[in-house]
Amino acid sequence: MSTVKPQELLRLLDGIAKERNLDKELLFVDLEQAMVSAARKHFDAEDTEEFQCEVDRFTGRITLWRGEEVVPLESLGRIPAQTAKQVMIQRFREEERTAVFSEFGGRVGEVVTGSALRYEGGTLIVGVTRGGTSVAEAIMPRREQIPGEQHQPGDRVKCLILEVRDEGSAVKVIVSRAAPEFIKKLFEIEVPEIADKVVEIKAIAREPGQRTKVAVASIDSKVDAVGACVGVRGSRIRNVVDEMGGEKIDIVRWNESSQILIQNALSPAKTAEISLCFELGRATVVVPDDQLSLAIGKRGQNVRLAARLSGWDVDILTPEEYTKSLDAMEAALLAGGLTDEQVDQLAALGIISVMDMEEIGSFFLKETLGIEEAVAKNLLALCAAKAVEVEADREKSKTESLQRKAAMASEAAKGLDDLLGGKAVTSAAPEAAAPEAAPTPAG
């Protein structure tokens, strides 16, 4: 340390403070404590108050005292100087860690724009500006990345500060592009009505990179929540979609009624009837046959997102399936001694199958219908037996359906073979006749 000139020391500390966004006064204090630690180690002193150090904030001159006596810095030698340097580096790191945690800890939930630095395994390292001058390294784990999205070094990366962890030796800033909250923040940026609290995002269900459903509501009857989010000619939602790399986003209207919310969440599919079972947290949705595939969605995505958005376990049935399910339950319950009115009472509560009966249990039946324990258990036994029959019928129908499809495919393949075979014969005939039709060359 003695080889560093006072003015050079000031420039060094000033540079460190600006580069790492640290308080310069803290660096002076750290340097003074480092010099005291080096002196104590050099003189093998145990008294923590024996040495004192002061760094002049204006000139950069270092003064070290042992009691009342000034200790020449040259007398400490090179080893204490190295010790002081190591202590300073350690303290600088601690100060930087504290500064990073303090700044980013207060920015959780904020959208930031950084630059891709590198990949470490499957984790993307993103450089995020802090304090307007320095850059901190944030990490984006694979689970927080949009599947299939790749970034090259230097690429702009907009992301959400998801979490800040103080792990002792380091502070980890976790960022995300896959979190549902990221979509919400992007809409807050694009839609002034959301930022002004006129339109509220009530729920979000997302499968990153594929599809997102957003339920919105307006506190002002003059403001259309869905229209505000979509924007003129879709300009606002298009900006969000572009940022997400083309991820599909459905804006649906929020409703306090679970039935209406589920109906909205399943759009663009049209529903015929929705039955809610509060006891099981299940919604049975009846859709026309021509809406079944649309309601379920590719690989079940539409109904899965609708379930997350509404908070209900959603089952999709066709009218025929719904009727069969009710008929099977009614047959079992009537055989167990219930009246038509009691069966209707259970159906009104959203219990529409023998499988539902198995789940609700005997206590619910006793309390709801006012029947004896023995009767309730007998009903459950009958429903369990009926459930076995229903499952067997389903498997049989499934097998028959597969067989019909296989037969149709076989017929189609045979027809295609016949067609191709016929074309081959007709195309070969002109080639065979060609020599006879060819003109005789002049001799």
Rosetta blueprint (number, residue, H / E / L):
1 M L
2 S L
3 T L
4 V L
5 K L
6 P H
7 Q H
8 E H
9 L H
10 L H
11 R H
12 L H
13 L H
14 D H
15 G H
16 I H
17 A H
18 K H
19 E H
20 R H
21 N L
22 L L
23 D L
24 K H
25 E H
26 L H
27 L H
28 F H
29 V H
30 D H
31 L H
32 E H
33 Q H
34 A H
35 M H
36 V H
37 S H
38 A H
39 A H
40 R H
41 K H
42 H H
43 F H
44 D L
45 A L
46 E L
47 D L
48 T L
49 E L
50 E L
51 F E
52 Q E
53 C E
54 E E
55 V E
56 D L
57 R L
58 F L
59 T L
60 G L
61 R L
62 I E
63 T E
64 L E
65 W E
66 R E
67 G L
68 E L
69 E E
70 V E
71 V L
72 P L
73 L H
74 E H
75 S H
76 L H
77 G L
78 R H
79 I H
80 P H
81 A H
82 Q H
83 T H
84 A H
85 K H
86 Q H
87 V H
88 M H
89 I H
90 Q H
91 R H
92 F H
93 R H
94 E H
95 E H
96 E H
97 R H
98 T H
99 A H
100 V H
101 F H
102 S H
103 E H
104 F H
105 G H
106 G L
107 R L
108 V L
109 G L
110 E L
111 V E
112 V E
113 T E
114 G E
115 S E
116 A E
117 L E
118 R E
119 Y E
120 E E
121 G L
122 G L
123 T E
124 L E
125 I E
126 V E
127 G E
128 V E
129 T E
130 R E
131 G L
132 G L
133 T L
134 S E
135 V E
136 A E
137 E E
138 A E
139 I E
140 M E
141 P L
142 R H
143 R H
144 E H
145 Q L
146 I L
147 P L
148 G L
149 E L
150 Q L
151 H L
152 Q L
153 P L
154 G L
155 D L
156 R E
157 V E
158 K E
159 C E
160 L E
161 I E
162 L E
163 E E
164 V E
165 R E
166 D E
167 E L
168 G L
169 S L
170 A L
171 V E
172 K E
173 V E
174 I E
175 V E
176 S E
177 R L
178 A L
179 A L
180 P H
181 E H
182 F H
183 I H
184 K H
185 K H
186 L H
187 F H
188 E H
189 I H
190 E H
191 V L
192 P H
193 E H
194 I H
195 A H
196 D L
197 K L
198 V L
199 V E
200 E E
201 I E
202 K E
203 A E
204 I E
205 A E
206 R E
207 E E
208 P L
209 G L
210 Q L
211 R E
212 T E
213 K E
214 V E
215 A E
216 V E
217 A E
218 S E
219 I L
220 D L
221 S L
222 K L
223 V L
224 D L
225 A H
226 V H
227 G H
228 A H
229 C H
230 V H
231 G L
232 V H
233 R H
234 G H
235 S H
236 R H
237 I H
238 R H
239 N H
240 V H
241 V H
242 D H
243 E H
244 M L
245 G L
246 G L
247 E L
248 K E
249 I E
250 D E
251 I E
252 V E
253 R E
254 W L
255 N L
256 E L
257 S L
258 S H
259 Q H
260 I H
261 L H
262 I H
263 Q H
264 N H
265 A H
266 L L
267 S L
268 P L
269 A L
270 K L
271 T L
272 A L
273 E E
274 I E
275 S E
276 L E
277 C E
278 F L
279 E L
280 L L
281 G L
282 R E
283 A E
284 T E
285 V E
286 V E
287 V L
288 P L
289 D H
290 D H
291 Q H
292 L H
293 S H
294 L H
295 A H
296 I H
297 G L
298 K H
299 R H
300 G H
301 Q H
302 N H
303 V H
304 R H
305 L H
306 A H
307 A H
308 R H
309 L H
310 S H
311 G L
312 W L
313 D E
314 V E
315 D E
316 I E
317 L E
318 T L
319 P H
320 E H
321 E H
322 Y H
323 T H
324 K H
325 S H
326 L H
327 D H
328 A H
329 M H
330 E H
331 A H
332 A H
333 L H
334 L H
335 A H
336 G L
337 G L
338 L L
339 T L
340 D H
341 E H
342 Q H
343 V H
344 D H
345 Q H
346 L H
347 A H
348 A H
349 L L
350 G L
351 I L
352 I L
353 S L
354 V H
355 M H
356 D H
357 M H
358 E H
359 E H
360 I H
361 G H
362 S H
363 F H
364 F H
365 L H
366 K H
367 E H
368 T H
369 L H
370 G L
371 I L
372 E L
373 E H
374 A H
375 V H
376 A H
377 K H
378 N H
379 L H
380 L H
381 A H
382 L H
383 C H
384 A H
385 A H
386 K H
387 A H
388 V H
389 E H
390 V H
391 E H
392 A H
393 D H
394 R H
395 E H
396 K H
397 S H
398 K H
399 T H
400 E H
401 S H
402 L H
403 Q H
404 R H
405 K H
406 A H
407 A H
408 M H
409 A H
410 S H
411 E H
412 A H
413 A H
414 K H
415 G H
416 L H
417 D H
418 D H
419 L H
420 L H
421 G H
422 G H
423 K H
424 A H
425 V H
426 T H
427 S H
428 A H
429 A H
430 P H
431 E H
432 A H
433 A H
434 A H
435 P H
436 E H
437 A H
438 A L
439 P L
440 T L
441 P L
442 A L
443 G L
